[in-house]
Amino acid sequence: MQALGMDYGHGDEVPSHCHTEDQLIYAASGVMRVSSEEGNWVIPGGHALWVPAGVSHAIRMQGVVCMRTLLLDAHIERCQVIVVSGLLRELVLAASRMLDRRDGEHARALILGELATARRIDAFVPTPQHPRLRGWCERFLRDPAQDLTLEQCGAQLNMSARSVARLFQREVGMSYGEWRARARVMLSQQCLAAGQPILNVALEHGYQSASAFAAMFKRILGYAPSDWQNSTARSC
């Protein structure tokens, strides 16, 4: 097991790379957006992303980020976001200070035990492989406030609305509206973690009111943005 600790400023990026071992990317504070060929994950403070060995990924920082990373063989099959418990947090932070091999082996066993029972969070936004649709989706992720109808999206892609609808289902397994809502909610976590008022976050992500945003946030993630914001603040 190898442990690494790195601190970053707002907007810093880690270029696309991969590891020969599974990687646990933990946000001790701040928010990270991790991107791969398959899609994007938003990792707020108090959460971590498991990345299987050999999966290329890039990381962009939102705010000041204290990143802690573990490299170890856990034989995971897919990327997944987990909630970091208090014990797991302390184990990860202490791992880089462990010089004794026996202590390191004991810590690894404890860490694997905590990881096995950690709560998983559905924080994934899939990216289509179709070139034109992929480009459109990447532009949307940079400006999630845009509120285009399916017909307007089709016009930008030089397709009919029906063709775009079929393409979304085929490429990402969900409708255009579902993908857009998921992308907005996932991206909004970056602003919520920075302490922005919920109404401001709602408006910046294409909603006309805080209540409409809160309803969608709760439908997708299972809890209100205010509850999420408070729990994230306590974990940092």
N, C-alpha and C positions, 0 to 999 in steps of 0.2 A: 504494500500500500504506500502510495506517495501522496503527500499533502502539500498544497501550494496556497499562498495567500497573496492577493494583488488588490491594490486600490486604484480606482479610476475616477476621472473627472467626467462631468456631463458631456455627452456627445462622443466620448472615446469609443473606439471600435477595436475589436479583436478580429482580424481577418479570418476567412474560412480556413479550417484546419480539422484534423481528426487525430485520434489517439489509438494506440494499440490495446489499451485497456478501457473498460467502462469508466465514464467520467460523471461525477456528481458535481454540478455547478450550483453553488449555494450563494444566494444574495443575503449576506449578513446585514446589509443595509442598502438602500437604493433599489432601483428597478432595472432589469436587463431584458432586452428583446433578443431572443435566440432564433436564428434563421437557418433553415436547411433546404435542401431541394424539395422536401415534402411539404414544408410550411413554416409557420412561425409560432413561437411560444412567448408569452410575457411572464417574466419571473419577478414578482415583487419581493420585498424584504420578508424574511421568515419562510420563504419557499425555496425549493431547489428543483433543478431539472436533471433527471437521469438521462445520459446519452450513451447508447451502446458503442462499443469499440468499432472503429472504422466508419462511423457516421460523420461526414463533414458538416461543420456548422460555424456560423459567424455570430458575434455578439456585439450589440450596441448598447451603450449605457444611457440611462435616463437619470439625471441627477448624479450626485457623488455616490459611487458604488464601492462597497467593500465585498469583493468576491473571494470566496474560499472554495477550493477545488480538491476533490479526492479522486485519485486514480487507483482503481482496484478491480479485480476480476469478480464480477457478480453474475455474469452470464444473463444479462437482461436482453430482451428481444426488441424493444421499441422505446422511443423517448417517452417519458412521462414526468409530469409535474407532481411533486409531493409537498405536503405541509411538514415543515421541520419542527419536531417536538423540542421541548426544552432540553431533554437529555441529548438528543442528536445534535442540537446546536453546540452544546458544550463539548461533545466528543469531536465534532468537526474542528472547532476552534482550537482544541487542545492537541489535535493530531500532529500538527506541524512542530509542536514542541517536544514530541516524544522521541527521545534518542535511543532509549533502551529497546532492544528488539522484542523482549518478552512483553513489555508494556504496549508496544505497537501491535503485536498479535492479539493481545487481549482487547485493545481498543477496536481492532478490525472486527472481531467477533461481535462486540457490542453494537458497532455501527451497522453491520449487516442485519443484526436482529431488529434494530430500530427501523431500518429501511424496509424490511419485509412487512412490517405492520403499519407503516406510515400511510396516512390518508392520501389518496390520489385525487388530483384536481383536473378537470377537463378544461385545459387552457390552450387548446390547439386550434390554429386557424390554417386549414389546408391550402396549399398553393397548387393551382392547376398546371399541367404540363403543356397544354396547348399554348403555343407561343403568343398569339395575340391576346388570348384571355389572360394568360399569366402576366403580360405587360399591363393590361388594364387593372388587374387585381393589385399589382404592386403600386400603381399610381393611386389607387383608392386607399391603400394602407398609409400612403404619405399624406392623404387629405380625406379623412373619414367623414368630414362634415358634408361632402357633396351628396345631394339627394336626387339621384337620377332614377327615373322609372326604367323598367325593363326595356321599353321601347327606345328610350334615350341611350341606354347602354348598348343596345343593338345597333343604333345609328353610328355610335363611335367605333364599333367593331365591324361595320359594314355587313351586318347580319340582321335577319328578322328577329323579332322578340322571341318567337317560338324556337328558333335555332339556338339563341343564347340560353334559353331556359333548359333545353335538352343538353347543351354543352356543360352548363353548371352541374346538372345532375350526374352526367357521365364523368366529369373531371374531379369533382370534389364531394360527390355523394349527397348534395343538398341543393335546395333551390337558391336562386339569386338573392331573394330576401333573407333567407336563413343565413347564408354566408355573410352578407353585409351586416346583419345584426350581430353575429358572432364576432366578426372582425372589430366592430365598433366597441363592443363590451370588453374584449381582450385589450385593445389599445387604450381604453379609458382607464385601465388600472394604473398606467404610468402616471397619469395626471392625478388620480385619486391618492396615490402613494406620495405624491409631492405636496399634498395638502390643499389642493385647489378646491374651491367650493363646488358642491355637487351640481348646482345649476350651471356654473361655467363649464364644467366637464360635459354636461348634457348638451349644451349649445355647440361646443367645439366638436361634438361627435354626431351632429346631425339631428338631434332631438329638439323639439319645440318647448319642452317643459322638463323639469326635474322628475316629475311623477312618471312621465312616459319612459324616461331613461331608467328610473329605478325599477319599474315593472319589468322591462326587458332584461336588466341586469340580474334581477332575482330569478326570472324564468330560466336564464342560461346557467347561472352559477349557483343558484339555490339560496342566496341571501342578499340582503339589501346593500347598496353601495356604502351607506353610512356604517353598517356593521363591518363590512370589509375594510373600510378606511380605518376604523378604530382598532381592529385586530392587527392590521399591518403596522400601525403606529406603535402598538405595544410590543411588537416583535423586533423592532429595529433598535 
